[in-house]
Amino acid sequence: MITFKNNSIIVFQSSFFKMNSTVITTEDLVIVVDPGYHPNEIEQIRQYVDKIKRDKPIYVLFTHSDFDHIVGYGAFPDAKTIASQQFVESRFKVKQLRDIVSFDDELYIDRQNRIEYPKIDITISSDGEELKIGETSITFYHAFGHTDDGLLTVIDDKNLLISGDYLSDLEFPFVYYRFSEYKNTLNRCKLIFESKSNLILISGHGRVTEDPLEIQQRIKASEDYFMLIESNLSKEGFRRFLVEKGYTYVTNLTKRHQENLMVWKEEQS
């Protein structure tokens, strides 16, 4: 389903996890971000790219290595790939592929494209690293905390921030790596929004927004969740937090909260 479109950006949202796959067209290239999730949805993205690319090269950007974000890799064998150095060196490669197979088996999903961990052509190693392709300039920032291999991506010419699994309207912070690193990423997001006006925010899941007030509210929701974790709030307090922030999908979020508590306790010890 297409949930956002302007003259150079289109966002396809999956029926699985409301995951966003973004296609950006510039004068120099076509960038596909995290193509997924169901095979039919990936095919729709592929067909759209073939329709609009003309003679432009295709690049596929992976914001991080979670299984739902890498599953569409096989549909773009002709593309150059971009990801972080930590993505390339991840110790969880086998786990991510097992998660794809497990999820597909559970839902009886068949795939024509081979399931494999992406091989990366362009590796981003430095925080604030700039990639220039023709006249297209893309800046990348480390985005650790949710995982240990994420990237924030800013395309100034398109007034665009692609945040990966940060600042979603559907999710409070899911911290699989470290809370301290997640806070660093959140602070980086704040600096980006303070330095650039009228940015489009595309998170990994949920609604695209151009509204500065909503972006501030999403940042505050993440900060409030950190306060909740640090205060060791009761189960009832957590439920009130969900209601106050308008979060739905309570079963999944409660599970994620329990996992976050374990990460928090381990990090503190």
C-alpha positions in Angstrom: 0.0 0.0 0.0 1.3 3.4 -0.9 1.1 5.8 2.1 3.1 8.8 0.9 4.1 10.2 -2.5 5.6 13.4 -3.8 7.5 14.1 -7.0 10.6 12.2 -5.9 9.7 10.0 -2.9 7.2 7.1 -2.6 6.6 5.0 0.5 5.2 1.5 0.2 3.9 0.2 3.6 3.7 -3.5 4.1 0.7 -5.2 5.7 3.3 -6.9 7.9 4.5 -4.7 10.8 3.4 -1.6 8.9 6.9 -1.6 7.6 7.9 1.2 5.3 9.9 0.7 2.1 11.0 3.9 0.5 12.0 4.7 -3.1 13.8 7.9 -3.8 14.5 9.2 -7.3 17.2 11.8 -7.9 18.8 13.1 -11.2 21.6 10.5 -10.6 20.1 7.3 -9.1 17.2 5.4 -7.6 17.5 4.5 -3.9 15.4 1.7 -2.4 15.3 1.6 1.4 14.6 -1.7 3.2 12.4 -3.4 0.6 9.9 -5.7 2.2 8.0 -7.6 3.4 5.6 -10.0 1.7 6.8 -11.3 -1.7 3.9 -9.6 -3.5 4.8 -6.3 -1.9 8.5 -6.7 -2.8 7.5 -7.4 -6.4 5.3 -4.3 -6.5 8.3 -2.2 -5.4 10.6 -3.9 -7.9 8.1 -3.3 -10.7 7.8 0.4 -9.7 11.6 0.8 -9.7 11.8 -0.8 -13.2 9.2 1.5 -14.4 10.8 4.8 -13.3 14.5 4.1 -13.3 15.2 4.5 -17.0 19.0 4.4 -17.3 19.7 5.3 -13.7 21.6 3.0 -11.4 19.7 1.4 -8.5 21.0 1.5 -4.9 19.5 -0.4 -2.0 20.0 1.0 1.5 19.6 -1.1 4.6 19.0 1.0 7.7 19.9 -2.0 9.9 20.0 -5.8 9.9 16.7 -6.8 11.5 15.2 -9.7 9.4 12.2 -7.7 8.2 14.5 -5.0 6.8 16.8 -7.3 4.8 14.3 -9.8 3.4 13.9 -8.1 0.0 17.6 -8.1 -0.8 17.2 -10.9 -3.4 14.8 -9.0 -5.5 17.5 -6.4 -6.5 20.5 -8.4 -7.8 21.4 -5.6 -10.1 21.6 -2.9 -7.4 24.6 -1.6 -5.4 24.0 -1.9 -1.7 24.7 0.5 1.2 24.9 -0.3 4.9 27.0 0.4 8.0 30.3 -1.3 8.7 28.7 -2.8 11.8 26.0 -4.3 9.5 28.7 -6.0 7.5 30.4 -7.3 10.6 27.3 -8.3 12.5 27.5 -11.4 14.6 23.7 -12.0 14.2 23.7 -12.8 10.4 22.6 -16.4 10.9 19.9 -15.4 13.4 18.4 -12.8 11.1 18.1 -15.4 8.3 16.6 -18.0 10.7 14.1 -15.4 11.8 13.0 -14.9 8.1 12.6 -18.7 7.7 10.7 -19.0 11.0 8.3 -16.2 10.2 7.7 -17.5 6.7 7.1 -21.0 7.9 4.6 -19.8 10.5 2.6 -17.8 7.9 3.1 -20.3 5.0 5.0 -17.7 2.9 6.8 -18.9 -0.2 9.6 -16.9 -1.8 11.0 -17.1 -5.3 14.1 -15.0 -4.4 16.9 -16.7 -2.4 17.1 -15.8 1.3 20.6 -14.5 2.1 22.3 -11.9 4.1 23.0 -8.8 2.0 26.5 -8.4 0.6 27.4 -4.7 0.8 29.1 -2.7 -1.9 29.3 0.7 -0.1 30.2 0.5 3.6 29.5 3.5 5.9 32.0 3.5 8.7 32.1 7.1 10.1 29.5 9.1 11.9 28.5 11.9 9.7 29.9 10.3 6.6 28.8 11.8 3.3 28.3 9.8 0.1 28.2 11.7 -3.1 26.9 10.1 -6.3 26.9 12.6 -9.2 25.1 15.6 -7.7 23.3 13.6 -5.1 24.6 14.0 -1.6 23.6 11.6 1.2 24.8 12.0 4.8 24.8 9.1 7.3 24.9 9.1 11.1 25.3 6.2 13.5 22.0 5.0 14.9 22.8 2.5 17.6 20.6 1.4 20.5 17.8 -0.4 18.7 20.5 -2.5 17.2 24.3 -2.1 17.0 24.4 -1.5 13.3 21.9 1.2 12.4 22.1 4.3 10.2 20.2 7.6 10.1 20.1 8.9 6.5 19.7 12.5 5.5 19.1 13.6 1.9 19.2 17.4 2.1 18.0 18.0 -1.5 14.8 16.0 -0.7 14.3 17.4 2.9 14.3 13.9 4.1 15.3 11.9 7.2 15.1 8.2 7.1 15.3 7.1 10.7 15.1 3.3 10.6 13.4 1.9 13.7 13.5 5.2 15.6 10.7 7.8 16.1 7.8 5.6 15.0 4.3 6.6 16.0 3.5 2.9 16.6 6.4 1.9 18.9 8.2 3.3 21.9 11.9 2.5 21.8 12.7 -1.2 21.2 16.2 -1.5 22.7 17.9 -4.7 21.5 21.4 -3.2 22.1 21.9 -0.4 24.7 19.8 2.3 26.2 22.8 4.6 26.4 23.4 4.3 22.7 19.7 4.7 21.9 19.7 8.0 23.8 22.7 9.1 21.7 20.7 8.4 18.6 17.7 10.2 19.9 19.9 13.3 20.6 21.3 13.1 17.1 17.8 13.1 15.7 17.0 16.2 17.8 20.1 18.0 16.4 19.1 17.1 12.9 15.6 18.5 13.3 16.9 21.6 15.0 19.4 22.3 12.2 17.0 21.6 9.3 13.5 22.8 8.9 10.6 21.2 7.0 12.1 17.7 7.1 10.0 14.7 6.0 10.4 11.9 8.6 10.2 8.3 7.4 10.5 5.8 10.2 10.8 2.1 9.7 7.2 1.4 10.8 4.1 3.6 10.9 3.1 6.9 9.4 5.3 9.3 7.5 5.1 12.8 8.9 6.1 16.3 7.8 4.6 17.9 10.9 7.3 19.5 13.2 4.9 19.3 16.2 4.3 15.6 15.7 8.0 14.9 15.3 8.6 16.7 18.7 5.9 14.6 20.2 7.5 11.4 19.0 10.8 12.5 20.4 9.2 13.3 23.8 7.4 9.9 23.8 10.8 8.2 23.5 12.2 10.3 26.3 9.2 9.7 28.5 9.6 6.0 28.0 13.2 6.2 29.1 12.0 7.9 32.3 9.4 5.2 32.8 12.1 2.5 32.5 14.5 4.3 34.9 11.8 4.8 37.5 10.9 1.1 37.4 7.2 2.0 37.0 4.6 -0.6 37.9 2.7 -2.7 35.3 -0.3 -0.4 35.8 1.9 2.6 35.2 3.1 1.1 32.0 -0.5 0.5 30.9 -1.3 4.2 31.6 1.7 5.2 29.6 0.4 3.2 26.6 -3.0 4.9 26.8 -1.6 8.3 27.3 0.6 8.1 24.3 -2.0 6.4 22.1 -0.1 3.2 21.5 -2.1 0.2 20.3 -1.0 -3.4 19.6 -0.7 -3.8 23.4 0.2 -7.5 23.4 3.3 -7.0 21.3 4.3 -3.8 23.1 4.0 -5.4 26.5 6.3 -8.2 25.3 8.8 -5.7 24.0 8.6 -3.8 27.3 9.5 -6.9 29.2 12.5 -7.5 26.9 13.6 -3.9 27.4 13.5 -4.3 31.1 15.9 -7.2 30.8 18.3 -5.2 28.6 18.1 -2.3 31.0 18.9 -4.4 34.1 21.8 -6.1 32.3 23.1 -2.7 31.2 22.9 -1.3 34.7 24.7 -4.2 36.2 
